[in-house]
Amino acid sequence: MEIAFTKGQGTGNDFVLFADPDGEIELDADQLAGLADRRFGVGGDGVIRAVRSSRLPEGAAALAEDPGAVWFMDYHNADGSPAEMCGNGIRVFGAFLLAEGLLSLEVGESIPIGTRGGVRDLTRTVDGFEVDLGPFVVAGEAMVAARRLAVDRPGLAVGVGNPHVVVALADDAELDALDLSDAPVVEPAPPAGANVEFVVPSDPLIADGVGRIRMRVHERGSGETLSCGTGAAAAALATRSWAGEGAPDAWSVQVPGGELGVRVADTPEGPHVLLSGPAELVYDGVLEL
């Protein structure tokens, strides 16, 4: 079987994307991991299938939530395991739908996208996309151990459609010294695992009304990545919580692959967190499986 694919990236978080509008291509975990393999496959932090929500079981919930969610982002981690959401991936997914002629979207316009974490509204911007990640939860603590972290540190649990644990570090040197080649150990262990973000606030923390932080991340099922969109949102939300009253709603998050914007906005449903950043399609190809 041949797969026509596109390689895309958002702030260095890279993905293998392919179009399967009618849900005719069923790849198992090993085949998905093979696509994401950087030595024997295309290589990426995850694999994204563009499929109509009406053509797969998970899409039924998306259509029930919003009948306009025609397209479903079928996302899998690099190890082939399914994931609820990917903040960088959904922006690259939007760019892919446009390039494939599966979607028409002008700057400023929005479209609902189905995901396993629920429907997410994606807006085209001048220099990329902004995704409304929806309501969020900042609650719960855990202890986190990581290689080259001198002592275990407390982490704050944050939910943005997928689970995160955010750890504050003292300075850039401590952040740079981390070895995230192995997954950090979280105690108590989250039932479905979690992405773990390590954060250092800038000095000053707030400039021109915008909070500024640096972040590195270990993503469950993928390892350390150059960027994690939902992780950036979680890191900003955790830092905002630690900063307390008067903390800004707008944040700039520096990741190894670039810069992401995070903002908290009031909606009729309550506060939502939104993520913005670039999305680039790198090349197309065909791979025989």
C-alpha positions as CSV (number, residue, x, y, z in Angstrom):
1,M,0.0,0.0,0.0
2,E,1.2,3.5,-0.9
3,I,0.5,6.5,1.3
4,A,0.7,10.0,-0.1
5,F,1.8,12.2,2.8
6,T,2.8,15.7,3.7
7,K,5.5,16.6,6.3
8,G,4.5,19.7,8.4
9,Q,5.7,21.5,11.5
10,G,4.7,24.1,14.0
11,T,7.6,25.6,16.0
12,G,9.6,22.5,15.4
13,N,6.8,20.1,16.5
14,D,6.7,18.0,13.3
15,F,4.0,15.7,11.9
16,V,3.3,13.2,9.1
17,L,-0.1,14.1,7.6
18,F,-2.2,12.2,5.1
19,A,-5.7,12.6,3.7
20,D,-8.2,9.9,4.1
21,P,-11.6,11.7,3.7
22,D,-13.7,8.6,3.6
23,G,-11.9,6.6,6.3
24,E,-10.7,3.9,4.0
25,I,-7.1,3.6,5.3
26,E,-6.7,1.7,8.6
27,L,-3.2,1.7,10.0
28,D,-2.3,-0.1,13.1
29,A,0.0,1.2,15.9
30,D,3.1,-0.4,14.4
31,Q,2.4,1.2,10.9
32,L,1.8,4.6,12.5
33,A,5.0,4.3,14.5
34,G,6.8,3.3,11.3
35,L,5.6,6.5,9.6
36,A,6.9,8.5,12.5
37,D,10.2,6.7,12.8
38,R,13.0,9.1,12.0
39,R,15.4,6.4,10.7
40,F,13.1,4.0,8.8
41,G,10.1,6.2,8.1
42,V,9.2,9.8,7.3
43,G,9.9,10.9,10.9
44,G,7.8,13.1,13.2
45,D,6.5,13.7,16.6
46,G,3.1,12.4,15.6
47,V,0.9,11.2,12.7
48,I,-2.3,13.0,11.6
49,R,-5.0,11.6,9.4
50,A,-7.5,14.0,7.9
51,V,-10.8,12.1,7.9
52,R,-14.5,13.2,7.8
53,S,-16.0,13.0,11.3
54,S,-18.9,11.0,9.8
55,R,-16.5,8.3,8.7
56,L,-15.2,7.1,12.0
57,P,-16.7,6.2,15.4
58,E,-14.9,8.9,17.4
59,G,-16.4,11.5,15.0
60,A,-19.9,10.8,16.1
61,A,-19.3,12.6,19.4
62,A,-17.7,15.6,17.5
63,L,-20.8,15.9,15.3
64,A,-23.1,15.6,18.3
65,E,-21.2,18.5,19.9
66,D,-21.1,20.6,16.7
67,P,-22.6,19.5,13.4
68,G,-20.2,21.8,11.7
69,A,-17.2,19.7,12.7
70,V,-17.0,18.1,9.3
71,W,-13.3,17.3,9.6
72,F,-11.7,15.2,12.3
73,M,-8.0,15.3,13.3
74,D,-7.2,11.7,13.9
75,Y,-3.9,12.2,15.9
76,H,-1.5,9.5,17.1
77,N,1.8,9.9,19.0
78,A,5.1,8.8,17.5
79,D,4.7,5.4,19.2
80,G,1.4,4.9,17.5
81,S,-0.8,5.5,20.5
82,P,-3.9,7.7,20.1
83,A,-4.0,11.1,21.8
84,E,-6.8,13.5,22.7
85,M,-5.4,16.7,21.2
86,C,-2.3,18.4,19.9
87,G,-2.2,22.2,19.9
88,N,0.6,22.5,17.3
89,G,-0.8,19.6,15.3
90,I,-4.2,21.2,14.8
91,R,-2.7,24.3,13.4
92,V,-0.6,22.3,10.9
93,F,-3.8,20.3,10.2
94,G,-5.5,23.5,9.2
95,A,-2.7,24.4,6.8
96,F,-2.9,20.8,5.4
97,L,-6.6,21.0,4.8
98,L,-6.2,24.3,2.9
99,A,-3.3,23.0,0.8
100,E,-5.3,19.8,-0.1
101,G,-8.3,21.9,-1.2
102,L,-10.4,20.2,1.5
103,L,-11.2,23.5,3.2
104,S,-11.6,27.2,2.3
105,L,-10.8,29.6,5.1
106,E,-10.0,33.3,4.9
107,V,-7.9,35.2,7.5
108,G,-10.2,35.9,10.4
109,E,-12.5,33.0,9.7
110,S,-13.0,30.0,12.0
111,I,-13.9,26.4,11.6
112,P,-14.8,23.6,14.1
113,I,-12.4,20.6,14.1
114,G,-13.3,17.3,15.7
115,T,-10.7,15.7,18.0
116,R,-10.7,13.0,20.6
117,G,-10.6,15.8,23.2
118,G,-13.7,17.4,21.8
119,V,-14.4,20.0,19.1
120,R,-11.9,22.8,18.8
121,D,-12.5,26.1,16.9
122,L,-9.6,26.9,14.6
123,T,-9.1,30.5,13.3
124,R,-6.8,31.5,10.4
125,T,-4.6,34.4,11.3
126,V,-2.2,36.5,9.2
127,D,0.8,34.4,10.2
128,G,-0.7,31.1,11.1
129,F,-3.6,29.9,13.2
130,E,-5.2,30.3,16.6
131,V,-7.0,27.4,18.2
132,D,-9.5,27.7,21.1
133,L,-8.5,24.9,23.4
134,G,-11.7,25.4,25.4
135,P,-12.2,25.3,29.2
136,F,-9.2,24.3,31.3
137,V,-8.6,22.9,34.8
138,V,-5.7,23.9,37.0
139,A,-5.8,21.6,40.1
140,G,-3.9,18.9,41.8
141,E,-0.3,18.4,42.7
142,A,2.3,15.7,42.1
143,M,6.0,15.2,42.6
144,V,8.2,15.0,39.5
145,A,11.7,13.4,39.1
146,A,13.8,13.9,36.0
147,R,17.4,13.1,35.0
148,R,19.8,15.8,36.0
149,L,17.2,17.5,38.2
150,A,19.0,17.6,41.6
151,V,15.9,17.0,43.7
152,D,12.3,16.1,43.0
153,R,10.1,19.1,42.4
154,P,6.3,19.7,42.9
155,G,4.3,19.9,39.8
156,L,0.9,21.4,39.1
157,A,-1.7,19.3,37.1
158,V,-3.3,21.2,34.2
159,G,-6.0,19.9,31.9
160,V,-6.5,21.5,28.5
161,G,-8.2,18.6,26.7
162,N,-5.2,16.4,27.5
163,P,-3.3,15.9,30.8
164,H,-0.2,17.9,31.8
165,V,2.0,18.4,34.9
166,V,4.0,21.6,35.0
167,V,7.1,22.1,37.1
168,A,8.7,25.5,37.9
169,L,12.5,25.6,37.9
170,A,14.9,28.2,39.4
171,D,16.7,29.5,36.4
172,D,17.8,28.9,32.7
173,A,20.8,26.9,33.8
174,E,18.6,24.4,35.6
175,L,16.3,24.1,32.6
176,D,19.1,23.7,30.1
177,A,20.7,21.0,32.2
178,L,17.7,18.7,32.1
179,D,18.0,15.3,30.3
180,L,14.6,14.5,29.0
181,S,15.7,11.5,26.9
182,D,13.8,9.4,29.5
183,A,10.3,10.2,30.7
184,P,10.1,12.1,34.0
185,V,8.6,10.1,36.8
186,V,5.3,11.6,38.2
187,E,4.0,10.5,41.6
188,P,1.2,9.8,41.9
189,A,1.2,8.6,38.3
190,P,-1.7,10.1,36.2
191,P,-4.0,7.3,35.1
192,A,-3.5,8.0,31.4
193,G,0.0,9.4,31.7
194,A,0.7,13.1,31.1
195,N,3.0,15.5,29.3
196,V,5.5,17.1,31.6
197,E,6.5,20.7,31.2
198,F,9.5,22.4,32.9
199,V,9.2,26.2,33.1
200,V,11.4,29.2,33.9
201,P,9.9,32.7,34.2
202,S,11.6,35.5,32.4
203,D,13.0,38.4,34.3
204,P,10.9,40.5,34.4
205,L,8.0,38.1,34.3
206,I,5.7,40.6,32.7
207,A,6.6,43.1,29.9
208,D,4.1,45.3,28.2
209,G,1.3,43.4,29.8
210,V,2.4,40.0,28.5
211,G,3.8,37.3,30.7
212,R,6.9,35.6,29.4
213,I,8.3,32.1,30.2
214,R,10.6,29.5,28.7
215,M,9.6,25.8,28.5
216,R,10.9,22.4,27.7
217,V,8.6,19.4,27.5
218,H,8.6,15.6,27.5
219,E,5.5,14.4,25.6
220,R,4.0,11.0,26.5
221,G,4.4,8.7,23.6
222,S,6.8,10.9,21.8
223,G,9.7,12.0,24.1
224,E,11.2,15.4,24.3
225,T,10.0,17.6,21.4
226,L,11.0,21.1,20.2
227,S,7.5,22.3,21.1
228,C,4.2,21.3,22.5
229,G,1.2,23.5,21.9
230,T,-1.1,22.3,24.6
231,G,2.0,22.1,26.8
232,A,2.7,25.8,26.2
233,A,-0.9,26.6,27.2
234,A,-0.6,24.4,30.3
235,A,2.7,26.1,31.3
236,A,1.2,29.6,30.9
237,L,-1.8,28.6,32.9
238,A,0.3,27.2,35.7
239,T,2.5,30.2,35.8
240,R,-0.5,32.5,35.8
241,S,-1.9,30.5,38.7
242,W,1.3,30.8,40.7
243,A,1.6,34.5,39.9
244,G,-1.8,35.1,41.6
245,E,-4.1,38.1,41.4
246,G,-3.1,40.6,38.8
247,A,-1.4,38.0,36.5
248,P,-1.9,38.8,32.8
249,D,-4.2,36.9,30.5
250,A,-1.7,37.0,27.6
251,W,1.5,35.0,27.5
252,S,4.5,34.5,25.3
253,V,6.0,31.0,25.6
254,Q,9.5,30.4,24.3
255,V,10.1,26.7,23.3
256,P,13.3,25.3,21.6
257,G,11.5,25.5,18.3
258,G,10.3,29.1,18.5
259,E,7.6,31.2,20.2
260,L,3.9,30.5,20.9
261,G,1.2,32.8,22.1
262,V,-1.3,31.9,24.8
263,R,-4.2,33.9,26.0
264,V,-7.1,33.4,28.4
265,A,-10.5,34.8,27.2
266,D,-13.9,35.0,28.7
267,T,-16.7,33.2,26.8
268,P,-20.3,32.5,27.6
269,E,-19.1,29.0,28.8
270,G,-16.5,30.6,31.1
271,P,-12.8,31.2,30.6
272,H,-11.2,29.5,27.6
273,V,-7.5,29.2,26.8
274,L,-6.3,29.9,23.2
275,L,-3.1,29.1,21.5
276,S,-1.6,30.8,18.5
277,G,1.5,30.2,16.3
278,P,2.9,29.4,12.9
279,A,2.2,26.3,10.8
280,E,4.4,25.2,7.9
281,L,4.1,22.4,5.3
282,V,7.6,21.3,4.5
283,Y,7.4,18.7,1.7
284,D,5.2,16.0,0.1
285,G,6.0,12.4,-0.7
286,V,4.8,8.9,-1.2
287,L,5.8,6.0,1.0
288,E,5.2,2.3,0.4
289,L,4.0,0.4,3.5
